[in-house]
Every structure is written in C-alpha cells, then in structure tokens.
Amino acid sequence: MLNKLRLRRQAETVMGHRLEEPRLTLVFVLWMFVYVGLPLLVISSVIDLLIQQITGNCTGFWCWF
C-alpha cells in the first residue's frame, strides 16, 4: 500500500490543460496551526495553571522563563 502512495500518478487533464498536483501550501500550514496548534497550546497552558494553583509547582514549558 505504501508503494501506491509513493508512486506518482499521471497528470490529470481537463479540456487539454494539465492540472497541478496537490501540495502543502502556506495557507494550509497556517490553518493547521490555528485549528490544532493554538487549541493544544491553550489547553496545555490551562492544565499547567491548574496544576500550579493546586500544588504550587510549575510543571510547564513557561516555567523555564
């Protein structure tokens, strides 16, 4: 199955024009950061804040600064 993913498909054409192959774009990377990166950052910061308030020990990344 992995070999099928690695092999390039023949270029698709529409009315004689060759379509570009799908690729990662900067917009995709930015939207993935918005939908995945920011929520993870917020959730982990809230968990760190709760642990710090309950135990008095800072366990997160922000404690190094």
N, C-alpha and C positions, 0 to 999 in steps of 0.2 A: 504494500500500500504506500509506503514512503517513497518508493521509486516512482509511483504515479504522480506524486506531488512534486517531485524534483524535476521530472521531465517537462520541458516547455511545450505548451500547446501551440498548434499552428495559429497564426494570426487570424483573428476573425475579421471579416469584411462586411460592410453594409453598403450596398449600392456602389461597390467598387472601391470604397475608402477603407483603409486599414485602421482598425480600432487600436488604441493604445492598450497595453497590458495593465491590469490593475497594479497599483503600487501604494506604499505608505506615503502619505503627504504630511506636511507640517500641520495642516488643519486637523487631520486625524489624530496626530500626536497631542495637539493642544486639547481636543475634546476628550481624549482618553485621560489626560491629566485632570480635567475638570470633573469627569464622571467617576474616575477611580482614585486618582491621587489625592485630591482635596478631601473627599469623604474619609479616606483612610487616615489622613493627617488630622482631621478634626476629631474623629473617633478615638484615635490613639492619644491625642492631647487631653481629651476629656477623661479617659481612663487613667492617665498619668496624674491628672489633677485630683481625681477622686482618691487614688492610692496615696498621694501626698497628703491630702487632707485627713485621711483616716489613720495612716501610720506615721506620718511625719517624715518619711523617707522619700526622696525624689528618685524615681526609677527610670525616668525617660531621657530621651536624647537632649532635651532642653536643659537638663541639669548640668551638662558639661560646660555651659557658657556662663 
